[in-house]
Amino acid sequence: MQEHERTPEFTESTAPKGLQHNHRVKAGVWGRLTVVDGKLRYCLEDGSGRHWVLCADESVWIPPDVPHRVEILGPTRFYLSFWH
């Protein structure tokens, strides 16, 4: 896989509201959520109830076409990258 695109770094005050509600990465594209500072929660919205709290220097892969959202847990900096 190759990185195709990367967002700017977001903070608790600049994070797009759409990321905090149920959304999906389009089919055929993997996302990667990376926390630079602070922490946030990555939640699957597929009925499983699974979630992960990510701290600074941690990341998680986001599968294509799987509903998910993030919860901001205080001061944070993070970005998303998209891979094909």
Backbone torsions as a table, in degrees:
resi	resn	phi	psi	omega
1	MET	NA	148.9	177.2
2	GLN	-123.7	141.7	175.6
3	GLU	-67.4	131.1	-177.2
4	HIS	-104.4	-37.6	-174.5
5	GLU	-156.7	153.1	177.0
6	ARG	-139.9	138.5	177.6
7	THR	-79.9	165.0	168.5
8	PRO	-67.7	168.2	174.5
9	GLU	-72.0	137.2	176.1
10	PHE	-107.4	155.2	173.1
11	THR	-118.9	178.1	178.1
12	GLU	-59.4	-27.5	-178.8
13	SER	-94.6	-16.3	-179.0
14	THR	-109.5	-3.4	-179.6
15	ALA	-62.0	127.5	178.1
16	PRO	-58.3	136.4	-179.6
17	LYS	-59.6	-31.7	-179.7
18	GLY	-59.8	-29.4	178.5
19	LEU	-70.1	-22.9	-176.2
20	GLN	-91.7	5.0	176.9
21	HIS	-125.8	162.0	-179.3
22	ASN	-51.5	121.6	176.7
23	HIS	-152.8	175.5	-177.3
24	ARG	-137.4	152.9	167.1
25	VAL	-86.0	139.3	-174.1
26	LYS	-64.5	157.6	-179.4
27	ALA	-55.0	137.0	177.9
28	GLY	87.1	-5.2	-178.5
29	VAL	-120.7	133.0	173.4
30	TRP	-98.7	142.5	173.7
31	GLY	-105.1	157.1	173.9
32	ARG	-136.3	118.9	179.7
33	LEU	-96.8	122.1	-177.8
34	THR	-123.6	125.7	177.5
35	VAL	-94.1	124.3	-179.9
36	VAL	-90.2	-39.9	-177.6
37	ASP	-151.6	149.0	-179.9
38	GLY	77.7	-149.3	178.8
39	LYS	-154.3	160.3	173.3
40	LEU	-153.2	167.2	-179.8
41	ARG	-110.3	130.0	174.8
42	TYR	-102.4	121.1	-175.1
43	CYS	-119.5	129.7	171.3
44	LEU	-79.7	139.5	180.0
45	GLU	-113.5	39.4	-177.2
46	ASP	-103.9	13.1	-179.6
47	GLY	90.3	-6.0	-177.6
48	SER	-81.6	-22.4	-176.9
49	GLY	75.5	5.4	-178.4
50	ARG	-73.2	141.3	176.0
51	HIS	-154.7	159.7	-179.5
52	TRP	-136.7	137.6	172.0
53	VAL	-95.8	121.7	-179.0
54	LEU	-106.2	133.5	178.5
55	CYS	-109.1	177.7	-179.1
56	ALA	-50.1	137.3	179.1
57	ASP	69.7	16.3	174.8
58	GLU	-111.4	152.8	178.2
59	SER	-146.0	165.6	179.6
60	VAL	-143.6	143.2	174.6
61	TRP	-80.5	141.3	177.8
62	ILE	-113.6	113.0	-177.8
63	PRO	-67.2	154.1	176.9
64	PRO	-61.0	142.0	169.6
65	ASP	58.9	26.2	176.6
66	VAL	-109.1	123.4	-178.6
67	PRO	-65.6	137.6	-178.1
68	HIS	-159.3	173.6	175.7
69	ARG	-157.9	167.9	173.8
70	VAL	-119.3	150.2	173.5
71	GLU	-117.7	128.0	178.0
72	ILE	-79.6	128.4	-177.5
73	LEU	-116.6	56.0	-179.2
74	GLY	98.7	-166.3	-179.2
75	PRO	-57.7	131.7	-177.4
76	THR	-156.5	160.0	168.8
77	ARG	-136.4	132.5	-179.2
78	PHE	-155.0	165.9	175.2
79	TYR	-146.1	166.5	176.5
80	LEU	-120.0	143.8	171.8
81	SER	-126.7	154.7	-176.3
82	PHE	-124.7	135.0	-170.9
83	TRP	-127.1	142.7	176.3
84	HIS	-114.9	NA	NA
